[in-house]
Amino acid sequence: QAALHGVNAVQHGNLGIASALAAEGGVVPSHSSVLRIIVENVFYPVTLDILYQIFSKYGFVVKIVMFHKNNAFQALLQYADAVNAYYAKMSLDGHSIYTGCCTLRIDFSKLTNLTVKYNNDKSRDFTRIDLPFGDGQRAVETSLSTPFGPSVPPVPGGPLTVTTSAAPGHMAVPGIPGNSVLLVSNLNPEAITPYGLFILFGVYGDVHRVKIMFKKRGIALVQMADANQAQLAINYLNGQRLYGRVMHATLSKYQTIQLPREGQEDKGLTKDYSDSPLHRFKNPCSKNFQNIFPPSATLHLSNIPPSVTVDDLKNLFTSKGSTVKGFKFFQKDCKMALIQLGSVEEAVHALIELHNHDFGENQHLRVSFSKSSI
């Protein structure tokens, strides 16, 4: 009875009652705060964010690690408190995430603490936003779930996440996935513009709004199309040098960027780009999804008109302050080329300046980071 009361209390977002009940009713679990989760009959992809949404209803989830073992999808999930792990197991074991599939089998792990080295689509430590993305993982992740697709497919019956409501304000805590607004700080107030942030963050997702703080010009908010894109932008751009400063990017506590009211002084620091034709990921079949790379000194150029020569392009980049170290057209396709600049920071500045550069006759240059070097 105490456990059932506890589960009901948790489902109504009241952890205080649940903990009190556990203490008074004697249901004090003496097991680990780490759950082992096996998902059977995986008909739809199960992502880390879906697990987080479901299990965070029962308390603060600290770490998640996902893997395949014995041909089964498995995850280890650590709560801040063993009481929460107990209630989550009691409530969710045997339930299906979607009607008739993705059934959860949950037991307690022998582990007491999970080690997480990378924050990516397979593992995450929610207490540390400084962990690297980790290399050699990307191919695996994209096969598991599309990086930008809706994290919850539209399925008859809907996912578990819809039936229980998160504790109020739970998803708005900084550093917790599910939020698509980024807090970007340590920017150079002399050089940064909303358009510059729109172009740079637009390499990793579709940017809907940008706001540079009116009184603190070194801080900005960037609203992405969804939480996956926001996470991707953090993974690639946090710690990147921009206009002489090391930029910091993390999830914001805000869940949307408010546009200024009419007559409100803003000096053009808040911009809405939700209908911009420059979004790279509007088309779900776009090749851009496969060509997302970290900032690099080599840029991939495409959509080059036949009349534009090597010297034209070198001069264009030099005119924006870049040092051109190397250049080559693609052998099969002279509409595309690679250009190597003096540093990663130079390439970041050049991408902001020259992506969508107009050659005339409605021919616009496309610029992205390349994984190749010349």
N, C-alpha and C positions, 0 to 999 in steps of 0.2 A: 504493500500500500504506500509506504513512504517513497519507494522508487517511482511509483506511478504519479504521486503528487509532485515529486521532483521534476519528472519529465514534463508534466503539464505546466509547472511553474516556468521551466526553461523555455518551453514553446511560447509562452506569453512574454518572453523577453525579460523575465524577472529572475536573474541569477541569485540575487540576495536571498529570496525565499527558498530557492532550491538548496543553497548551501546550508541555510539554517535548518531546513528539514533533514538534510543528510546528517548534520551534527546531532540533532535531537532524536531523530528516528533511528539512530544507530546504523544507518546505511553508509558507513565510512569505508570506501573501497581501499583495499590494501594492495592494489596492483599498480602497474605502470600507467603513466599518462600518455603512452604511445599506443595507438591502435594499428593493427594490421588489417588492411581492407582488401578483399578480393572482389573484383567485379565480374560476375558471370553473365554470359549471353550479351556481350558487348555489341549491340546492333548499331548504336550511334556512338561517335567518339566521346570519351570522357576526358575532359581537360582538367588541369590543375585548378583553374578558376572555378569550375563547376563543383569540384570536391570542396574547395574553400567555402563557396557560397552555402553549400548544404551543411557542412560540419561547423561552420562558425555560428550557426543558430544556437549551439550548445556550449559556447564559451570561446575564449580567445585561442585561436589556432596559431601555434608558434612556428611550426615547420611542416612541410610536406615533401616527400620523396616518392616519385612514381617509377615503376619498372615493370618489365615482363619476366615472369618466372614460370616454368612448367607450362608454357603456352597459355598462361593466364595473366590478365591485367591486374597488377597489385599496386598498393600504395601503403606507405607508412605515414601516419599523421600524428603529430605531437601536440597535445594541449598544454597550456600553462599550468593546468591543475588536473590531477587524476580524477577528481569528482566529475569534471566535465567529460572526461573520456568515458567514464562509467555511464553517464546519462546518454551520451551519444550512441554508445553500443546498445544500451537497452532500447533506445528509440528507433534506431535505424537498421539494426541487424535483420536481414531477411526482406527489407523493403526494396522496391525497384525505383531507380531514378526516373525512368520513363515507364509508361504503362507496358507491362509485359516484357521488359528487357532491362539490361544493365542492373542486375540484382546485386545488392550489397551483402557480402558475408564478412562479418566483423568479429575479430577477437583481439585480445590484449597481446601486445608484442612483449618478448623477453627483454627488448631494449628499453633503457630508461631515458636515453637522450640521443637524438638524431644528429649526425654530422652533415652539414650542408656546405658544399664548397662553391656552388654556383647558383645564382638566381636566374632561372630560365623556365622553359615550359615543362621541365621534368622534375625540378627541385626548387624549393624556395624557403628561405629563412625570413619570416616577416618582421623579425626584429633587426635585420641588417640590410639596409638598402645599398651598402657599399660593395657587396659581393660582385665579382665579375660574371659576365654571361656564360663564359666557358666556351671553348672551341670544340669542333668535332661533334657537336650535338645537333646542329641545325637540321641536317638531313633527316635525322630520326624524328625530330619534333614535327616537321612539316608533314611527314607521312602519318603521324598520329592524329593531328588536327590542323585544319587550315589556320594559319596564324592570325588571319583577320576575320574569318567567318564568324557568324554569330556564335557565341560560346554555347548557346543552348539551341539546338536545331528545333524547328517547329514540328513537334511530334504530337500525335493524338494523345490526349490525357495530360500532356505537359509534364515538365520535370518536377521533381520533389521541391526544387527551389521556389516554385510558385506557391506551393501549398502552405509553407510556414514562412512567417515574415521575420526578417532580420531585426535584431535589437535596434531601436531607433538610433539613427546616425551612425550605425556600425560601419558602413562602407565609406564613410567620409573621413575616417581617421587617416592621417598621412602614412604613406608606406603600405597601404592595404589595397590589393587589387580590386577591380570593380569600378574604379574611378578613372575617368578619361581626361581629367584636367591636370596639367603638369605645373609645378612651381619651378621656375627657372631663375637661378640667382647667380650673383657674381658676374653680371654682364657689364660690358663697357658702355656707360650711359651716353658717351659722346658718339658712339658708332652704331648702336643697335637701333633697329626700327621694327615695327610690327611686320612689315613685308619681309625683312631679312629672316626673322624667326619663322614666318609662314613658309618660306622657300626651304630653309634648312630642315625644319621638323617635318616638312612635307615629303622628304626623302623616305621617311619611315612610316608614313600614314597620312590620311587626309585631315588637314588642319581646318577646323571650323571657325575658331575665333582666337584672337591674340590680344592680350592686354598688357601694356607696359605700365607699371605703377606710376601714378601721377607725381607722388612725392618722393618715391625711391626708384629712380630710373634704371637702377641696376638689377631690378627684380621684375619678372614678367610671369603671366599665366598663359599657358598654351592649351587650348581645348582640342583634343583629337576626336576622331569619329567614334572610337570605342576604346575599351580598357586594354585590349591586346595591343593596339597601335601605340597607346600611351606607354605601355611597358617596353615595347620594342624601342621607342625613341629614347627612353631612359637607358636601356642596355647599351645603345650605340653612342649616345651624345653626352651622357654624364661624364665629366672629367675631360671633355674635349676643349681645346684652346680656341677661343673666338675673340678676335680683335684684342689680342694681347692678354686675355684673362682666361683662367680655367673655369669653365662654366659648370654649374651644378644643376642637375635635373632630378626631380623626385616627384612623387605624387602629391597633389595639393589636397588640402582639406575641403576645398570648394568643389562642387560637382558640376558647376556650369559657370560660364563667364557672363556676367550681366552687361548688356550694352548700355551706354550712357543715356540718361533720360534727355528729352529735348531741352535745350538751353543749358544743360550741365557742361561745365568747362572740362574739356578732355584733351584738347590740342592734338587730336588725331591719334591718340595713344591706344585706343581700343578699335579693333577692326573685325568685321564679320566676313569670313571667307567661305561660308558654308556652300555658296553657289559658284565657287571659283571654277573656271574651266581648267585650271592648272592642277587639279587633284590627280594624283598618279594611280589611285587604286579604286576608281569608280567602277571600272569594269572587272567583275570577279574573275574573268579569264585572262586578265592582262599579264603579260610576261614580266611586268614590274615586280610581281610577287616573288618570282624566282631570282630577281637581281637586286636583292637588298644586301648591301655590304657595309662594313664599318667605314667611317671617313678614312680616306687614303690619299696619298700624294698624286695618284694617277686617276684622272677623270675619264669617264666614258662619254663621248659626244655622239649624238645622233641627230637625224633630221637636217643634215648639212646639205645645202643646195649645191647642184653640180658646178655652179659658177664660182664657188668659194674655194680658194687655194690654201695650201699648207701655210704660206706666208700670211695670208689674210687672217687665219685662225691664230697663228703665233702672235701677230701684231695685236689682235683683239685681246688676247690674254695678257700680253705685256702692258697694254694700255691700262689694265686694271691693277697693275702693280705685281703681276705674277712673274716668276722666273721660269722660263720654259726649258726643261732639261731634256725632253724627248717628245717625239710626235710620230705617230704612224696611222695611216688610213687602213681600214680593214681591206684585205685583198679582194674579197668577193663583193664588197659593198662600200662604195666611196661616200655613202651617206653617213657612214659611221667612222669614228676614229678614237684613238687613245692619246691623251696628252698628259705628260708627266711634269709636275711642277716642283718647285724648290722644297716644299714641306707640306705636311698634312694641313696645317693651318692656312697656308696659301690656297690650297685646293678648296678648303671650306669657304674662304672669302670669294674665290672665283666662282664657285657654284652658286652662291647667293647672288652675285653680281650678274652672272651670264646665263643662268638657266632661263629659258624663254626669251633670250636675246633675239631681236627682230632683224633678220637679214633683208627685210623688204619683201614685197610680193607675198605677204602672209606666210613667210617661211620662218619658223621659230626654232632656235637651237634648243636641244634637250641635253641636260647635263646630269650625270649621276656618278657616284663613286664606283670605282672598278676594283675587282679583286686581282686583276693582272698588273704586271709592271712591264715597262717597255725594255 
